[in-house]
Amino acid sequence: MGDANTRTLDGLPTTPTPTGEPADRPAHEGRLTRLRSPRTPRLWFEVLLIAVSYWTYSMIRNAVPEQKAKALKNADWIWQAEHSLGIAVERTVNHAVDSVTWLIVSMNYYYATLHFIVTIGVLVWLYRWHPGRYAAARLALFATTGVALIGYYFFPLAPPRLMAGGGFVDTLVDHGTWGSMASGNLASMSNQYAAMPSMHIGWSLWCGITIALLAKPLWARALGLLYPTVTLLVIVSTANHFWLDAVGGVLCLSFGSALACVWYGSLPHRLARA
């Protein structure tokens, strides 16, 4: 009895499982389950993955045609849309902060460096202290970054500082920020018209939420929440982004977090620590 249910197409018998299903079906499902289960990260693999992923992201982002005319037209549209919404105060903030030299110079270097330093720091912290949550959090970050490329391609956008007649101060140029990819000789290496969505917001919000949910000291949680808030002020003060670019970054992070939740069955902070 039951031979038809316990033989493969070539007539060879299989060992039924306790539920009566052939053993080869759960094997495939088991592999998928293992892929979707958090595991202890391997250092060499993570370093290689992050390096290759960021290189790929940079290559694709910078390979997107710099559609200057369309980017400037889109910037005018965003600016008018913000006027209609009553939130077009970026120019006022830009001029006010630019009048305080030490503050705007500090913000320029904040914009040029912390974007990378803090994100890598949080990844290292997760790898060391929350290995069971690391893969899910990393997937959320990678998906956030990947979906941003769609915005860069289909909606090229000039930052406020490059708008023709916008009246914004290009603080990166005026104050000679060393090492910035947005000014000087390095500007030619980066797509200057990829402002929507803002990955400064996408990445800083990922860092901030991760720290706020997983760190134990209250002061660390407070800093986690403060980091994306300060980043928002910085990107606007330096005229690198509109408010709506930040909204785009939040939407990208929402997508990345949802994907990680679907793949691992839970948000990263709800998974086991080890």
N, C-alpha and C positions, 0 to 999 in steps of 0.2 A: 504493500500500500504506500502511496505517496511517492513512487519512483519518479513520476513526471515532475514533481515539485522539487526533487533533490538531485536532478541530473542537469548538466549543462547541455548546450546545443550539440556538442560533439559526443555526447553519450557518457562522459566521465562523471562519476558521482561526486557530489560535494557534500560537505558536512553541514547539516542544518544547524542553525542557531537555536537557542531555547524558544524563540518566537516563531520558528519554522522558516525563517528567511535564510537563503544560501549565505555562506560565510563571506563570499566575494563581494557582495553588495555593501555590507558594513565596513569592509576594508577600505573601499573608496570613500565612503562617508567618514570613516575614521581619519583618513588623511586630511580631509577638509576640516574636520573638527580640530585636529592638531594644529593646522595652519591658523585657525581662528582662536586658538587658546593662547593666552599670554605665556611666555616662556622667558627663561633667563637670557638676557641679551649677551651677545658675544662681542667683545671690544673691537677686535679687528674688523668684524663684519659691519659694525655700526659706524666706525670711522670711515670705512670705504664707502658705505651706503650714503652717508651724509655728504662726503666729498663729491661723489659722483652725482648725487641728486642736485646739490647746489650748482655744480658746474653745468649740468643739463638745464636747470632753470635759468641760469644766467645766459647761456647760449641762446635758448629759445626767446627769452625776454628781449635780448639785444638784437636778435635776428628779425624781430618783428619790424617791418618797414616803418621808418620814422615819418609818418604822414603829417608833416608839419602843418599844412594848410587845414587839414581835417581836425588835427589836434587843437589848433587855435580856435577853430569854429566851435568845437565841442566845449572848449573852455568858456567862450562867450555864452554858450547856451546854459552851462552850469551856473555861471555867475548870474545870469538873468533869472534862472530858476530859484536861486537862493534869495534874490531880491524879492521875488514873488512870495517866498515862504517867510520873509522877514528875518533871515539868518545871515545875510551877507555882511558880516562884520569883520571878515578876515583882513581887509586892508587897514582898518582902524587898529586891530591888534598888532598887525605887522609894523606899522609906523610907531606905535607906542613902545613896543619892546625894542625896536631898532634904535630908539633914542637913548637906551641904556647900554652902552658899549659892552661892558663886562658880561651883562646878561645875554645879549644876543650872540656874542662870541661863544659863550658857554653852550648856548642852545645849538649853535652850528656844529660844534664838536660832538654834542650829544646826538644830534641827528646823524652824523657821519659814522659814529662808532658804536654806540650802545645797542643799536639795532642788531648787530652781530654778537657782541660780547655777552649781553644778557641772555639772548636766545640759546647760544651755545652753553652758557653757564647753567641754565635750567635743564637742558638736555643731559649734561654731565651729572647734575644733582639727581635727576630722575634715575639715571643709569645706576648710580651708586646707592641711593637710598630707597628707591621705589622701583626695583626691577620688574615686579609683576605688573606695574602700570605703565612702564616705559614704552612698550610697543604700541599700545593704544594711543597714548599721548603723542608719540612720534607720528603715527598715521594721521591723526587730526591735524598736526602741523604741516605735514607733507601735502595732504589733500587741500588744505587751505591755500598753500603756496601754488599748487598745481592749477587749481581752478582760477586763480588770479590771472594766469596767462590768457585765459579766454577774454577777460576784460581788456588786457593790453592789446590784443589783436583786433577785437571788434569795436573797441571804443578808445582810440588813441586820444590822450588828453594832455594838454600843456599845463604845467603847474602855474599857479598865479604869477610867480616871479617872471615867467616867460611870456605872459600875455602882452600883446601889443597895445599900448595905451591904457593898461590896466591900473597904472599908478602904484604898483607894488614895488617894494625895495627888495632887490635880490641880495639878501644878506650874506649868502655864501660867497658871492663875488666881491661885494663891497668890503667885506672884512677878511678876505683872503684866507678862507678855511683850508688848511693843508690836509691833503688826503681825501677830500670829498670827491665822490664820483659825479657830483652834480656841477662841478665848476673846474676851471683850469684845464690842464692837459688831459686829465682823467675823464673829463666830460664826454670826450669822443668815444670812450670805451663803454658807455652806458646809454641806454635809450632814455632820452630826456623827456619823451612824450608818453611815458607809461605811468601816469599818476593815478589812474583809476583801475582797480581799487588800491588803497594804501596798505602795503604790506608792513609799513611801520606800525600801523594800528593792528593789523591782523596778527602779527608776531607778538607785539607787546601785550595785546589782550590775551593771547594764548599763554604767555609767560605769567601775566598777572593773575589770571584765573587759576592756573596750575599752582602757583605759590599760595594763593589765598585759600585754596581748598585742601592742600596737602601739608603745608608748613605747620609746625606746632606753635612756635612763639608768636604771640600776638603782634609784636613789632614786625615780624617777617610777613605776616598776612597783610598788615597795613601797608607795608612797602609794595607788596604785590598788587594791591588795589590802586596804589598811588602811581605806579609805573605807567600804565596805559593812559592815565589821566594827564600826567606830565607830558607824555609823548604826544597826545592830541594837541596840547598847547604849543609844543615845539614845532610840529609840522605846519601849524597855522601861522605861528609867529615868524618862521623863516620863509613863509610864502611858498612852501613846497607842495602844499595840498589845500584843497577846499574841504569844508566840513563834510560834503557829500562823498568825498573820496574815503573818508573815515567810515561812513556808513557802508560803502562797498567792502571795506576790510572786515567789518563786522559780519556782513552777509557771507563772505568767504569762510570765515571762521565757523559760522553756524553750519555751513555745508560740511566742512572738515570734521567737526564734532559729531554731526549726525552720521557721517559715514563710519567713523570709528565706533560709534555706539551700535550701529547695525552689524558691523563686522565682528566685534567682540562681545556683543550682547549687553553692553553696559557702557556708561561713560567712564573714562579712565580713572577718575577719583573713587569710583565705587568698586573697582576691582581689588583683588587682594594685593597687599603691599609687596609680598615676596612670592 
